[in-house]
Amino acid sequence: MKNQTLPQGLHYQFPFIDRKERAQLLSWIETLVPLWEMRFSEHNPPPLNDEQRPLLRPVYWLGNWQFACLDYYHPPKGVLNRCIRAETYPKELQKLVDRIEFIARKRFPKSYFPDKWKLNTCLINFYGNKLEDGKWVDRARVGEHKDFEPGPVGSMSLGDRAFFQFVNGKTQLGEDNIVFSQWLEDSSLQIFGGDKWKSKVFHRVQRVEDKRKEIIGPKIEGFNTRRINFTFRYVPEEHIYPLAQLPEAQKSDIKGYIETLANSSNYYKNLLNP
């Protein structure tokens, strides 16, 4: 199965990358040191009836880093001081991004694309099992959410396949809530765009299989990765800030993260020692 007939605004391709490209990606990604982030911070404390907590999975961002404690990027109101300029794509990834952009523009109407659209942001999610109190706990899922970045979104998967769903909302339960479901296979590409899939419905990763028995990606203490997902999005350049231009409160909230990243990344090391 290479392509499916899908509703307008959805595209799925399996396989998208070949074995050589997969191997190159995994070789490069093993050099990364993913970051465990907390959801809140001193200047962005938990709301009433919520509490400080870590994300379910370690992450790594390219293009810009949207720290959870800066409340991510969510236009139209959440655009200031949310996105910190990050490392650029390595050449092996940039080639794939160019292909994804070409496919998106070929498959989707021009009305789906804002001016200057390009997939300049990548969130790398590591899905797997986390060691908690001496037991391995499955943390391979993502709850209902929306990607607020304008224009189509590209999603590339490696490892065990994931059960991906679009749903009508966070509070509705049952089968009537599900708009569309699809398995995302190893080495596949999913693209979604348009008002319905970007704005009107939520999406989630309901579960990730554990059949390949393949631990992939970098070594992460207390965590075994069985799926890696690259989510490519567009953030207007004017909304991506150099670290030096952040207000002091936001700098303070992410200082520890930047120092951690600097231990393994020359880019972040140079940010601390310009």
Secondary structure, DSSP 4 states (H G I P E B T S, - for coil): --B----TTEEEESSSS-HHHHHHHHHHHTT---B--BS--SSSPPPTT----B-SS-EEEESEEE-GGGT--BTTTBTTT-EEE-PPPPHHHHHHHHHHHHHHHHHS-GGG--TT----EEEEEEEEEEEETTEEEE---EEEE---SSS-EEEEEEES-EEEEEES-SS--SGGGEEEEEEE-TT-EEEE-SHIIIIISEEEEEEE---S----SS-BTTEEEEEEEEEEE---GGGEE-GGGS-HHHHHHHHHHHHHHHTT-HHHHHHH--
